[in-house]
Amino acid sequence: MQTPQQQYAAKICSAEDALEHVRDGDMIVVPTGVGEPPALLTALSARRTSFHDVKVAQILAMRKFGYFDQETSHHVRHAALFFGGASRSAGQGGWCDFIPNYFSEIPVLIERGLMPSDVVFAMASPMNEQGFFALSLGTDYTMAAIARARAVVLEVNPGVPFAHGQCHVHIAQVTAIVESNDAILEVGLPKIGQVQEAIGKYVADMIDDGSTLQIGYGGIPDAVVMQLTHKHDLGIHTEMLGDGILTLIEAGAVTNRRKTFMPGKMVATFALGSQKLYRFMHHNPMIEMHPSNFTNDPYIAGQNDNLISINASLQVDLLGQCGSESIAHLPYSGTGGQVDFVRAANRSRGGKSFIVLPSTAKDNTISRIVPVLAAGTHATTSKNDVNYVVTEYGVAQLRGKSAKQRAQAMIAIAHPDFRASLREAADKLCVL
């Protein structure tokens, strides 16, 4: 029987040769964000016209590889589980696929065969002596995809941390290995302005010592983080590990000691940050990376007492319905883990979920607080789930409130220039 090291040596190939494992009609599953394997996807892009009807499924593409090309999309095309800068134009132009989902349920869709997983392309850490790799940068749905895939191709890079948790793949599960030494992509903290800072202060003031945090990506969630450095014994149970969380750890604000679920452990499903963050994750016993049907499951995450969920939205109506993923009918992002963690915080003893957004857009010419969601808007979090909505003008607490009380609270946190028109619209809707 071959040792893990012998199996590894036998499976090394070039990125171009690894494409021999792809067939027409295949769905290639790729991890979240910086877990995407650039050498493999660059090779696939170069050879895309030799394939027919191949899809690349991913929740957040970071780089605009060559296959993001309308002219050749019948050869290889993106299948978006969430839109970002690399994929948004393809989604709005209608020449990529879109698969609606909750982040927590993508592994279940794969396990039940509702979403195909023919081939997996993923970044991985170097193999340990026992023959295991870590998919630490994007554990997410990729572990479920590996269990069902016909072929698993790992792009092994020494910059990928070997993390703890349910993120390990054995060499026996791997079809081919491509080695790479390219620097892992870094994603800096978003720019924080005065509006974001004001919203962040409202939220930070409502977070008690000992709370467990889920923090989404964006300027406002990070503005909250920057104002929590003086807190004590915070915990982390989130989907994304970023440099904002690392800042809290370095400040001594995060200890995970008072967590009621997995005390002492910081739990996440993907990482998006700096080389410093990736190095911090390497063999760190405080951190565990798990699939999204563990991290994002509302029942599991909600076992953390005082769970705080912080997520952004594009638009919220007077009843509290959130349009967080499209501008009217045009897709902008996706559901992601927002609903998962809003529901988790609602289940949590002492939990609070915050939907955060600036009161206006386009230089104060458009109100983000609206009478009803714009026609065609992809509704994200329902009025029944939303707890706190926060703008730079204050906090609206909606759970348990009547339609009239909700409308009054939402108008109070709208930009002053739009409050009169919102009251008029609310009268016509019979909610005031």
N, C-alpha and C positions, 0 to 999 in steps of 0.2 A: 504493500500500500504506500502511495506517495505521501511524503511529508507536505505540510502546507507550503513550505518554501519551494518544493519541487512542482507542486500544482501551480503556484504563482508563476514560476519561470516558464512553464509550458503555455500559459495563457496570455503572455505579453504579446502585443501586436501594435501596429501603427493605428492611428485614428482612421485612416483611409481603409485599412484592412478590416477594422471593426464594423464598417458599414455593410460587410457581407452578411451580417446577421439581421439586416433590415429587409423586409419584403414589402412589395406593393400592398397598399391597404392597411399597413400597420399603424397602430397608435404607439408612439414613443412617449413614455412618461419621464418627465424631467423634474427634479426637486425645485423648491422655492428659491427665488433670489440668487444669492451667490453660490448656492449649491449646484447651479447649472454648470455643466462641463464644457468649457469654451473650445477645447481642441476638438472634441467630438462634434459639437454643433457647427463649428467652422468647416470641418470636413464634410458634414452632411450638406451644408449650404453649397459648397463647391460642387458636389455631385448631385444636386437636387433634381436636375432635369433628367436624370437616369431613373428616377422613381416616379410612381403614379399613386396619388391619393394617400400619401403618408402624412399623418398628423403628429404634431409635437405638443403634448398637453403639459401645461405648467401654470401654477397659480400666480407667479409674478416674475415675468421675464425682465432681466436686467440689461441685457445687451441686444441691440438690433442686428441680429445675425442676418446673413445673406438670404435666408429663406423667408424673411419678412419682405416679400416681394410679390406684389399683386399679379404681375405677369406670369409668375411661375407657381402660383398658389395651388394650381391643380396637380402639381408634382409633390411639393411639400408645403404644408401650411400650419400655422399656429392654431392650437385649440386652447383658448384662454379660459382659465378657471378664475381669473382676476386680471384686470387690465392695469398696466402701468405705462410709463413713458415709452418703453420700447414697443408696446403692442397696441396702444390706444388708437393710433391712426388706422391700423388694420381693422380694429373693432368698429370704429365709427364709419369706415369705408365699406364695411360688410364683406371683406374678403378674407376673414379668418373665422373660425368656429368659436362659439361661446357656449360654455356649459355652466348654467346656473347651479349654485351649490352653497351649502354651509361648509366652512372649512372643517368642522368637526366630522362631517359625514362623507368627505371624499374617500377616506379609506374604506368605508362601508360600501360606497358605490362601486369601488374596485373589487372588493371581496365578493360582492353579490353578482358580479358580472354586468352591472348596469353601465359601467364605464370601462371600456377595454384597456388592457395593459399587455401589449404584445412584447415590447422591448423597453428596458429601462436604461437610460443614459444618466449617470450621476457622478458627482465629485465625491471622493472618499479620501480618508486619511491613509497613510501607509499601514500595511498589515502588521499586526503584532505577532509574537512568537506562536500563539495558539491558532493563528490563521484568520483572525477577525479584522475587519475594517470598520471604521466609524463613519456614518453619514451624519455628521454633527451639524453641518451648516444647513441642511435641509432634511430633517427626519420625516416630518409632515405625513404625506400619503405614500411616500416612496417605499417604505417598508412593506406596505400592503401590495404595492405594484410589483415588487420583487417576488413576492410569494406566488403571484399568478403569471409572471412574464415567461415567455418562451426563451428570451435571451436577456442577460444582465451584463452590461458593459460599464465598468468603473473607470473613471479617470482619476488616477491616484496622484495626489499632490502632497508634498511634505508640509505645505502651509495649512492643510486642513487639520484641525485639532482632533485628537482622539478623546472623545467625551464619554462620560458614563451615561447609563440609561438604556432604553430600548431602541438603540440606533446602530446595532452591530450586524454586519453581514459576514458570513463565513466564506472563505475561498471556494468551498464546494458549491456554493450557490451562484458563483460568478462564471460567466461564459468567456469573457475576454477582459483584458486589462490594458489600458493605455496610460503611460506614465507622462507626467507633466511637471515642470518646475516653474511655471509662470506664477507671478505674484497673485494671491487671492484678491479679488475685487474688493475695494473698500468703499463704504458708503458713509459719508459724514453726517453729522447732526443737521437737521433742517434749520433754516434761518428763522430766528424768533424776533418778531416786531413788538410794538407797544400793545397792539390788540391781543396778540397771543399771550403776552405777559400778563395782561389784565385778566384774561380768562383763566390762565394758569393759577393766578393768586386766589380767585374764587374757589377753584377746585381744591387747591392745596390746603386752604383753611378748613376744609371739611374732611380732611384725611387725618385720622387719629394715629398716634403711635401704636405699633403692633398690627397695623392693617397689612393685608396681602394685596399686591398690586398686579393688575393686568394693564399694560400700557401699549396702545396702538402706535403706529408710525405716523409722524407728522409734527409740524411746528408747535401745535397747541399741546398735544400730549407731552412733548419734550419740555415745553414751557412749565408744565406742572412739575415734571421731574426736577428741573433746576431749582424749584422752590421747596423741595422736600429734603434737602441735605441736612437740615437741623432736626429731622424726625428721628425716632428711635425704634429699633427692633421691627423694621418693615420686613415683609416677606415678598417673594416673587413667585407667582404662578401665572404664566403669560404664554402667548404664542411666539413673540419675537424677543430675542435678546439683542439689545443695542447698546451703544455707548452711553446713553442716558442712564441706563440701569447700572452700568459699570461706574459711572460717576457717583451714584448713591452708595455703592459698595465701598468705594475708596473713601467716601466721607464718613463711613461707619454707620450710615442710616439703615442699611440692609444687613440683617443678621440671620433672618429666617427662624429665629428662636421661638417666636410666638405663633408660628403657623400651627393650625390644628389639623392640617392634612400634609403629610410628608414634612414634618418639622425638620429644620436644619438643611433642607434641600431647596434649591432654586430650580424651577421646572419651566421648560420652554420646548418649542418644536422646530424653530429655525433661528439663525443668527444673521444679523445684518449690521455691520459696523466696521471697525478699524482692525488693523493687524494686532493692535494691543488687545482688543477684545478677543480675537481668535486665539492669541497666546494664553490669555487668562482662562479660556475654556479647556485648554489642553490638560488632561488628566486631573482636572479639578474636582475633588470629591463633593464640593458644594453644589455642582451643577449636574442636572440630569436632562438629557434631550430625549423626548418621547414623541410618538406619532400624534397627529392632531386629534384623533378620536380618543386620546387620553387627555391631552392638555386642554382641549377645547370642549370636551363633553360637559354640558352644564351641570349634570349630576355630580361628576367627579370634581370639577373646579369649584362648585358650590359647597363642597365639604370644607373649604377654607372659610373660617369665620372672618367677618369684616373684610370680605373681598371687595376691592375697588376696581371698577372697570372704567377705562377712559378711552373713548373712541370719537372720531370726528365725523361730521356729516356735511353735506353740501346744502341741504334745505330741510326745514322742519315746518310742518303746518300747525294750525292753531289747536288741533287735537293732540299733537305730539308725534304724528307719523313722520318717519325719517326717510328722505330720499338721499341716501348716502353714496350712491354708486353710478348715477347718471345725471346728465344735464338734459332735462326733458327725456326724449327717447334715445339720445346719444350716450352710449356707455362711456364711463369715465374710469371706474375702478371695479368694484365687485362687492359682494356681501362679506367675503372674508370671514373673520371671526367675530364681527361686531355683535350679531344676534346671539351667538354662542355665549359670549361673556356678559352681555346684558342679562340674559336669562340666568347665567351662573350667579351673578351678583344678586339678583332677585331671590334666588334660592338660599344664598348665604345668610347665616345669622349675623345681623349687623351690616350686611353688604350694601353697597351703593354703586349704581352705574351712572356714569356721566356721558351725555352726548354733548360735544363741544363744537362750536362753530362761530366765526365772526358774524356779526349781525347783518353785514352787507357784503356785496361783491361789486367789482368793477367801479372802484373809486366812489363808493357810497351811492351808486346809481340804482342798484338792485337790492331789494331786501331778501335776505335768506330765510327770514321768518315770513311765511306766506299763508294766505287764507286756506288754500288747498294745494296739494302738490301739483306741479305743472303737468299738463297732459302728457302722457307717455312715460312719466318718471318711473324708474324701477324702484318700487317701495322696498325698503330694507328692514328697518325695525318698526314693529307695529305700535300703535297707540297704547295697546294693552301691556306692552313690555317696558316702554320708556319710563325712566325714573326721573333723573335730573337732566334738564337742558340748560346749558350755560353759554352765554355770550359775554362780550365785554361790558354789557350793561346789567349783568346780574344772573341770578339763578332762578329757574322755574322748576318747582317740584310738582310732578304731575300724577304720580300713582295715588289712587284713592280719591282723586278729584273729579268733579263733574265736568261736563263739556264746557259749561260757562266758566267755571273756575280755571280750567286749563287755558281757555282763550284769553282770559284776563291776565294770567301769569305769563303767557307767551308774548302778549302785546307789551307787557311791562319790560321785557328784556330785548325787545326789538329796537332798532335805531329810532331815535325820536322823530326823524323826518318821515317815518312810515307809520307811526302809531295811529294817526287819525284815519288813514285809508284802511288800515287793518281793522279798526273799530267799525268802520262803515261796512266793510266786507263781512265782519262777524255778525253784524245786525241782519244782513241779508241772508246769512246762513242759519240764522236763528240760534246762535250759540252765545249771544250776549243779551 
